[in-house]
Amino acid sequence: MAVKLNRTSFEYAKELVTQGKVVVDERNAWSEDQPSTQEENEFIDAHGYAEYAKWHLGIDDEQDESTKKRYKFPYGDFNKVHRCAVLSAESRAGQYKHLNIERAAAHLHGMIEEFREKVA
């Protein structure tokens, strides 16, 4: 699998965190917070795959651009960045040795922690 960092997505995620569009949730909340398959499909129907891609830190360039299989390591719910999703992406990217994605997720994690300190 040829998964690489989606730089556009990374920049978009940083912008969202800077704007305070963040959910500071618990580490294991992503299984409950992540969009359902139906919500993903509705988002794609309304906005297309280019917008869907912006919510994923990884791209598998061996997969077709118009399939969900191409996009890896989601970090939010199409509205806000979720701390739990970033932590999951950071952990899984490290596990699979996608170092650029792991570093990007770690950077976002740091930004979210700074945000959390400011609002506390």
C-alpha positions as CSV (number, residue, x, y, z in Angstrom):
1,M,0.0,0.0,0.0
2,A,1.4,3.4,-1.0
3,V,-0.1,5.7,1.7
4,K,1.3,9.2,1.8
5,L,0.5,12.3,3.7
6,N,-2.3,14.4,2.3
7,R,-0.7,17.8,2.7
8,T,-3.8,19.7,1.7
9,S,-5.7,17.9,4.4
10,F,-3.0,18.6,7.0
11,E,-3.1,22.3,6.2
12,Y,-6.9,22.3,6.4
13,A,-6.8,20.5,9.8
14,K,-4.3,23.0,11.2
15,E,-6.6,25.9,10.0
16,L,-9.6,24.3,11.7
17,V,-7.8,23.9,15.0
18,T,-6.5,27.5,14.8
19,Q,-10.2,28.6,14.3
20,G,-11.2,26.6,17.3
21,K,-13.2,24.1,15.4
22,V,-12.2,21.3,17.7
23,V,-13.9,18.7,19.9
24,V,-11.6,18.0,22.8
25,D,-12.9,14.5,23.6
26,E,-11.6,11.4,25.3
27,R,-9.0,9.1,23.6
28,N,-11.4,6.3,22.8
29,A,-14.4,8.3,21.7
30,W,-13.8,8.0,18.0
31,S,-15.7,4.8,17.5
32,E,-18.8,6.7,18.7
33,D,-18.0,10.1,17.2
34,Q,-16.9,9.1,13.7
35,P,-19.3,9.7,10.8
36,S,-21.4,6.6,9.9
37,T,-21.2,5.1,6.4
38,Q,-24.5,6.9,5.6
39,E,-23.1,10.2,6.7
40,E,-19.9,9.7,4.7
41,N,-22.0,8.9,1.6
42,E,-24.2,11.9,2.1
43,F,-21.2,14.1,2.5
44,I,-19.6,12.8,-0.7
45,D,-22.9,13.2,-2.6
46,A,-23.2,16.8,-1.4
47,H,-19.5,17.9,-1.6
48,G,-17.6,15.3,-3.7
49,Y,-14.5,13.3,-3.1
50,A,-12.1,16.4,-3.1
51,E,-13.9,17.7,0.0
52,Y,-14.0,14.2,1.5
53,A,-10.3,13.9,1.0
54,K,-9.7,17.0,3.1
55,W,-10.9,15.1,6.2
56,H,-8.2,12.4,5.9
57,L,-4.5,12.7,6.6
58,G,-3.5,9.9,4.3
59,I,-4.0,9.0,0.6
60,D,-3.5,5.6,-0.8
61,D,-2.4,6.5,-4.3
62,E,-2.9,3.0,-5.5
63,Q,-6.7,3.4,-5.1
64,D,-9.0,5.2,-7.4
65,E,-9.7,8.8,-6.5
66,S,-13.5,8.3,-6.5
67,T,-13.5,5.6,-3.8
68,K,-13.5,5.9,-0.1
69,K,-10.7,3.2,0.1
70,R,-8.3,5.8,-1.2
71,Y,-8.6,8.0,1.9
72,K,-7.0,7.0,5.2
73,F,-6.6,8.4,8.7
74,P,-9.7,10.5,9.2
75,Y,-9.4,13.3,11.8
76,G,-12.9,14.8,12.1
77,D,-16.6,14.6,11.5
78,F,-16.9,17.0,8.5
79,N,-17.4,19.9,10.8
80,K,-14.7,19.8,13.5
81,V,-11.4,18.1,14.3
82,H,-11.8,15.5,17.0
83,R,-9.0,14.9,19.4
84,C,-9.8,11.2,19.6
85,A,-9.5,10.9,15.8
86,V,-6.2,12.6,15.8
87,L,-4.9,10.3,18.6
88,S,-6.2,7.3,16.7
89,A,-4.5,8.5,13.4
90,E,-1.2,9.2,15.3
91,S,-1.2,5.7,16.8
92,R,-2.2,3.8,13.7
93,A,0.2,5.7,11.5
94,G,3.0,4.9,13.8
95,Q,2.0,1.3,14.0
96,Y,2.1,1.0,10.2
97,K,5.3,3.1,9.8
98,H,3.6,6.0,7.9
99,L,6.0,8.4,9.6
100,N,4.9,11.6,7.8
101,I,1.3,11.0,8.7
102,E,2.3,10.1,12.3
103,R,4.3,13.4,12.6
104,A,1.4,15.4,11.1
105,A,-1.1,13.8,13.6
106,A,1.4,14.5,16.4
107,H,1.6,18.1,15.3
108,L,-2.2,18.4,15.3
109,H,-2.3,16.7,18.7
110,G,0.0,19.3,20.1
111,M,-2.1,22.1,18.6
112,I,-5.2,20.6,20.2
113,E,-3.5,20.4,23.6
114,E,-2.5,24.1,23.3
115,F,-6.1,24.9,22.4
116,R,-7.4,22.9,25.4
117,E,-5.1,24.8,27.8
118,K,-6.3,28.1,26.4
119,V,-10.0,27.3,26.9
120,A,-9.5,25.7,30.3
